[in-house]
Amino acid sequence: MEANAETLFDYLGKRYEDAFADSPDLHEFLELAIRRLPSQSKVLDVGCGTGRPVADTLVSAGHEVCGIDVSQEMINIASAQVAGKFMKADMRTYNPDCLFDGVFVILSLFQITPGETYSMCFRFSEWLKPGGYVVIGVTPSTSLPAGQYTIDPTWDCARQMGKPWMDMYTNETFFSEDGWRKMLQCAGFEVESEVRYSFTPNDPDHKCPEIHYLLLAKKVESQPLLGPYPTINEGQLPAPIRCHSTDRLVSEDLDALLGRLKEEEVLCLGCSNKGLSFLAVVLFLASDTNKPILVVDGAPNMPNMHIFDGPVESLPFPSGKFDAVLALWTLESAVNMEVALGRWRAWQSALLLLGSSSFREHQTMNSFSFSTPLLHCPKSAIKVFSFILPADTWRIRGLVTPLCSGYGHTICSRKKISWKDAK
């Protein structure tokens, strides 16, 4: 059975320091990073272990160090041998009471998921003062032996499940050098220095050479990326907009798809109760035609348009009935999204998703796009269009590309959106 980080490092204790602390390349890079810090800086050591070599080196340089680790055994050892403040905490839920000049994260990001890795890069930014530095140490996916890992296309990373390591088995995540640079850039950092080297642990039972990759990055984004943002009250909301167009939302693929839907059988989910949203879609689909549109109780008189507002998991339609699905803000409320998508897959050739708004929705849609075999249509026939709203864009800034890597097309903003813009 695979050990989690707490179990693993409670078991290893001082043995881990003996195996990994004596690394000349790491010490050299730490000295480089320390020269970038102001004197008497406040520094956070994430996954501090026994406090050596990182926290100990920082304290020796005159800095005030706070260390966190998920292992109580490691915290006990660090508190006994390094003059810093150490506490047991999970980096994924840790909330510091001050901002730091530097955050050091050396060889402590392996046993978290790819999504948590992305999230941590943003958390590092939130914990730093403007102009502060983050130092990250990892093993890059490009160094893993062929055939000993699985590629995760959703996150563009490599994963090792049940990896034997120092008498235990672990589940680990690895990104490439380029992947780390992009993650840090999206989180508001600018990489200033990096080094890659081979290291062999000093342990009689674990002498497997490892490739270590270290990055030094400066926080250049001064504004918070994850909030908290002010709550918008009703009085601040603008009047409803009946029609909005912009030249930024231009897609030849989308135009071609919508043009084809004017003649094909289309199922509209969540349409009749969406009012203006549905009418906007209908009017767009009917553009460039001479056919009059009769709208009765919010629904158009269009024979090829079929409306269903029941549960998306239980659609009362046979396989092969529809050519396309228009889902208007419906998947986010699905009780079982996987069941709903599996049901759709049996008969759709195109899927248009408007107003996507959750991580779960993106990840499930992405897995759906990659899944094989598709029951009644080739993979090339699947088209997923995601309009990511501004309010969602600020929450997943930097995650758009990996989250939607299986989509046919995505329209979103790559810039940070303020709460005022998101109204």
C-alpha positions in Angstrom: 0.0 0.0 0.0 1.3 3.5 -0.9 2.3 5.7 2.0 1.2 9.3 2.2 3.7 12.0 3.0 3.0 12.1 6.7 3.4 8.3 7.2 6.5 8.2 5.0 8.5 11.0 6.7 7.4 10.0 10.2 9.0 6.7 9.4 12.2 8.1 7.8 13.0 10.8 10.3 16.7 11.5 10.6 17.5 8.9 8.0 16.2 11.3 5.3 18.5 14.1 6.4 21.5 11.7 6.3 20.6 10.6 2.8 19.8 14.0 1.2 21.4 16.8 3.2 24.9 16.5 1.7 24.3 18.0 -1.7 27.0 20.5 -2.9 24.9 21.6 -5.9 21.9 22.3 -3.6 24.1 24.3 -1.2 25.5 26.3 -4.0 22.0 27.2 -5.3 20.9 28.1 -1.8 23.7 30.5 -1.5 22.7 32.1 -4.8 19.1 32.5 -3.6 20.2 33.9 -0.2 22.1 36.7 -1.9 18.8 37.9 -3.5 17.1 38.2 -0.1 17.1 41.4 2.0 19.0 41.2 5.2 17.1 39.7 8.1 14.4 38.4 5.8 11.3 36.4 6.9 11.5 33.1 5.1 9.2 30.1 4.9 10.6 26.6 4.4 7.7 24.5 3.0 8.3 20.8 3.7 11.2 21.7 6.0 11.9 18.1 7.1 14.6 18.0 9.8 15.6 21.7 9.0 18.8 20.7 7.3 20.1 21.9 5.0 17.6 24.6 4.0 16.4 26.2 7.2 19.8 25.8 8.9 21.5 27.6 6.0 19.0 30.4 6.0 19.3 30.9 9.8 23.1 30.9 9.5 22.7 33.7 7.0 20.8 35.9 9.5 17.3 35.3 8.3 14.2 34.6 10.4 12.8 31.1 9.4 9.4 29.5 9.7 9.2 25.9 8.7 6.2 23.7 8.1 6.0 20.0 7.5 3.2 17.4 7.5 5.3 15.1 9.6 5.4 15.6 13.4 8.6 13.6 13.6 10.3 16.0 11.2 9.1 19.0 13.1 10.4 17.5 16.4 13.9 17.0 14.9 14.0 20.5 13.2 12.9 22.2 16.4 15.7 20.5 18.3 18.5 21.4 16.0 17.7 24.6 14.1 16.9 28.0 15.6 13.7 28.6 13.8 9.9 28.4 14.3 8.6 25.0 13.2 5.0 23.7 13.1 3.2 20.7 11.7 1.0 21.9 8.8 -0.2 20.8 5.4 1.0 23.2 2.7 -2.4 22.8 0.9 -4.3 24.3 3.8 -1.7 26.4 5.6 -2.5 30.1 6.1 0.5 32.2 7.3 -0.1 35.2 9.6 2.4 37.4 7.7 4.0 37.8 4.2 7.5 36.5 3.5 10.5 37.7 1.6 11.3 34.2 0.4 9.6 30.8 0.2 11.7 27.7 -0.2 10.1 24.5 -1.4 12.9 21.9 -1.8 11.9 18.3 -2.8 8.5 18.5 -1.1 6.1 18.7 -4.1 6.1 15.1 -5.2 3.2 13.6 -3.2 0.4 16.0 -4.2 -1.8 15.8 -7.2 -1.2 17.8 -10.4 -4.1 20.2 -9.7 -2.7 20.8 -6.2 0.7 21.5 -7.7 -0.8 24.3 -9.8 -2.7 25.6 -6.8 0.5 25.7 -4.7 2.3 27.9 -7.2 -0.5 30.5 -6.7 -0.4 30.0 -2.9 3.4 30.7 -2.9 2.7 33.9 -4.7 0.0 34.9 -2.2 2.5 34.2 0.7 5.2 36.4 -0.7 5.7 40.2 -0.6 5.9 41.9 -4.0 9.4 41.3 -5.3 9.9 38.2 -3.1 11.5 35.0 -4.2 10.4 31.4 -4.4 12.9 28.6 -4.7 11.6 25.2 -5.9 13.4 21.9 -6.1 11.9 19.0 -8.0 12.7 16.0 -10.2 11.7 16.8 -13.8 9.6 14.4 -15.8 12.1 14.5 -18.6 14.6 12.6 -16.4 12.3 9.6 -15.6 13.3 6.2 -17.1 11.2 5.2 -20.1 8.3 2.9 -19.3 8.3 3.7 -15.6 5.6 6.4 -15.6 2.2 7.3 -17.0 1.5 10.4 -19.0 -1.5 12.5 -17.7 -2.6 14.4 -20.8 -5.1 16.6 -18.8 -2.3 18.2 -16.8 0.6 17.5 -19.2 2.6 15.7 -16.5 4.0 12.3 -15.6 2.7 10.2 -12.7 4.3 7.2 -11.0 1.9 5.1 -8.9 3.2 2.6 -6.3 6.8 3.8 -6.8 9.3 2.0 -4.5 11.3 4.6 -2.5 13.3 4.1 0.7 11.5 1.0 1.9 8.0 2.4 1.1 5.8 2.8 -1.9 4.6 6.3 -3.0 2.4 8.0 -5.6 4.2 10.9 -7.2 3.7 13.7 -9.8 6.3 15.1 -12.1 6.3 18.1 -14.5 8.8 18.9 -17.2 11.2 21.9 -16.9 9.1 23.8 -19.4 6.0 22.9 -17.4 7.4 24.4 -14.2 8.5 27.6 -16.0 5.0 28.0 -17.4 3.3 27.3 -14.1 5.4 29.9 -12.3 4.9 32.5 -15.0 1.1 32.0 -14.8 1.3 32.4 -11.0 3.0 35.8 -11.4 6.6 34.8 -11.2 9.6 35.5 -13.4 12.3 32.7 -13.4 15.7 34.2 -12.9 17.9 31.2 -12.4 17.7 27.4 -12.8 20.1 24.4 -12.5 19.8 20.7 -13.2 22.2 18.1 -11.7 22.5 14.4 -10.8 22.4 13.4 -7.1 22.9 10.0 -5.4 21.5 9.7 -1.9 23.8 8.7 0.9 21.8 5.7 2.1 22.9 2.1 2.1 19.5 0.8 0.9 18.8 3.6 -1.5 21.6 4.6 -3.8 19.6 5.3 -7.0 20.8 8.4 -8.8 18.2 11.2 -9.1 18.0 14.3 -11.3 17.2 17.4 -9.3 16.0 20.6 -10.9 16.1 23.9 -9.0 14.4 27.2 -9.9 14.7 30.7 -8.5 11.8 32.9 -9.4 10.8 36.5 -8.5 7.3 37.6 -7.8 6.5 40.3 -10.4 2.7 40.3 -10.1 2.0 42.7 -7.2 -1.8 42.1 -7.0 -3.4 39.1 -5.4 -4.3 36.4 -7.8 -6.6 34.2 -5.7 -8.5 36.8 -3.7 -10.2 37.3 -1.4 -12.3 39.6 -3.6 -15.0 42.0 -2.4 -18.5 40.6 -2.5 -20.6 42.3 -5.1 -24.0 43.5 -3.8 -27.1 43.7 -5.9 -26.8 47.5 -6.2 -23.4 47.2 -8.0 -24.7 44.8 -10.7 -25.4 46.4 -14.1 -28.7 46.2 -15.8 -29.3 43.0 -17.8 -27.7 43.0 -21.2 -29.9 41.7 -23.9 -27.2 41.3 -26.5 -23.5 41.6 -26.3 -20.9 41.0 -29.0 -17.1 41.6 -29.1 -14.5 41.0 -31.7 -12.5 39.1 -29.1 -14.9 36.1 -29.2 -14.1 35.2 -32.8 -13.8 31.6 -33.9 -14.1 30.2 -37.4 -14.6 26.7 -35.9 -17.4 27.9 -33.8 -19.1 29.8 -36.6 -18.9 26.7 -38.8 -20.4 24.5 -36.1 -23.2 26.9 -35.4 -23.9 27.2 -39.1 -24.3 23.5 -39.4 -26.6 23.3 -36.4 -29.2 25.4 -38.3 -30.0 22.3 -40.3 -29.3 19.5 -37.8 -31.4 18.0 -35.0 -30.4 19.9 -31.8 -31.2 19.1 -28.2 -31.2 22.2 -25.9 -30.6 21.5 -22.3 -31.4 24.2 -19.7 -32.8 26.5 -22.3 -36.4 27.5 -21.6 -35.6 28.8 -18.1 -32.5 30.7 -19.2 -34.6 33.4 -21.0 -32.3 35.9 -22.8 -29.4 33.5 -22.9 -31.4 31.0 -24.9 -32.9 33.6 -27.2 -29.4 35.0 -28.0 -28.3 31.5 -29.1 -31.4 30.9 -31.1 -31.1 34.3 -32.9 -27.5 33.6 -33.7 -28.3 30.1 -35.1 -31.0 31.6 -37.2 -29.0 34.5 -38.6 -28.4 34.7 -42.3 -31.7 32.9 -42.9 -35.0 34.2 -44.3 -37.1 32.0 -42.1 -39.2 34.0 -39.5 -38.8 32.9 -35.9 -41.9 32.7 -33.7 -41.1 32.8 -30.0 -43.8 31.5 -27.6 -43.3 31.5 -23.9 -39.5 31.9 -24.4 -39.2 29.0 -26.8 -38.8 29.4 -30.6 -40.9 27.7 -33.2 -38.0 25.8 -34.8 -38.7 22.2 -35.7 -35.0 21.1 -35.3 -34.8 22.5 -31.8 -35.8 20.2 -29.0 -35.9 21.6 -25.4 -35.4 19.5 -22.3 -35.1 21.0 -18.8 -35.2 17.8 -16.7 -32.2 16.1 -15.0 -29.3 15.9 -17.5 -28.4 12.4 -16.2 -31.6 10.9 -17.4 -32.5 12.0 -20.9 -35.6 10.3 -22.4 -34.2 10.1 -25.9 -32.9 7.1 -27.9 -29.4 6.8 -29.3 -28.7 8.6 -32.6 -31.6 11.0 -32.3 -29.6 14.3 -32.1 -26.7 15.7 -34.0 -25.7 18.2 -31.4 -26.3 19.3 -27.8 -26.5 22.9 -26.6 -25.8 22.8 -22.8 -26.5 26.2 -21.2 -25.1 26.4 -17.7 -26.5 22.9 -16.9 -23.5 20.7 -16.1 -22.5 22.7 -13.1 -25.7 21.5 -11.3 -25.5 17.9 -12.4 -25.5 15.4 -9.6 -23.5 12.9 -11.6 -21.7 14.7 -14.4 -19.9 11.5 -15.5 -23.2 9.7 -16.0 -24.6 12.6 -18.0 -21.7 12.8 -20.3 -21.5 9.1 -20.8 -25.2 9.2 -21.9 -24.6 12.0 -24.3 -21.6 10.3 -25.9 -23.9 7.7 -27.3 -25.4 10.0 -29.8 -23.9 13.4 -30.2 -21.5 14.5 -32.9 -20.9 18.0 -31.5 -21.2 19.4 -28.0 -21.4 23.1 -27.3 -20.8 24.0 -23.7 -21.7 27.6 -22.8 -20.7 29.3 -19.5 -18.5 26.6 -18.0 -17.9 27.5 -14.3 -16.2 24.9 -12.3 -13.0 22.9 -12.0 -14.9 19.6 -11.8 -16.7 20.5 -15.0 -13.5 21.3 -16.9 -11.8 18.1 -15.7 -14.7 15.8 -16.5 -15.2 17.4 -19.9 -11.5 17.0 -20.6 -11.5 13.3 -19.6 -14.6 12.9 -21.8 -12.9 14.4 -24.8 -10.0 12.0 -24.4 -12.0 8.9 -23.7 -12.0 6.1 -26.2 -13.7 4.4 -27.8 -16.5 6.8 -28.6 -19.6 4.7 -29.1 -21.2 6.1 -32.3 -18.9 8.7 -33.7 -15.1 9.2 -34.2 -13.2 11.3 -31.8 -12.6 13.9 -34.5 -16.3 14.6 -34.6 -16.4 15.8 -31.0 -16.3 19.6 -30.6 -16.2 21.2 -27.2 -16.5 24.9 -27.0 -16.1 26.5 -23.5 -17.0 30.1 -22.9 -15.2 30.8 -19.6 -16.8 33.8 -17.9 -14.6 36.5 -16.4 -15.6 35.5 -12.8 -14.3 32.0 -13.6 -11.2 33.3 -15.4 -9.7 34.9 -12.3 -10.2 31.7 -10.4 -8.5 29.5 -12.9 -5.9 31.9 -14.3 -3.1 29.9 -15.6 -5.1 26.6 -15.6 -7.0 27.1 -18.9 -4.5 25.3 -21.2 -4.0 22.2 -19.1 -7.6 21.9 -17.9 -8.9 22.2 -21.5 -6.2 20.3 -23.3 -8.7 17.9 -24.8 -11.2 20.5 -25.9 -11.8 21.3 -29.6 -11.7 25.0 -28.9 -11.7 27.3 -25.9 -12.4 31.0 -25.6 -11.3 32.8 -22.5 -9.2 35.7 -21.2 -5.6 35.1 -20.4 -5.4 38.4 -18.5 -6.3 38.8 -14.8 -9.8 40.0 -14.4 -10.7 42.4 -11.6 -14.0 42.0 -9.7 -15.3 45.2 -11.3 -14.7 43.8 -14.8 -16.4 40.5 -13.7 -19.7 42.2 -13.1 
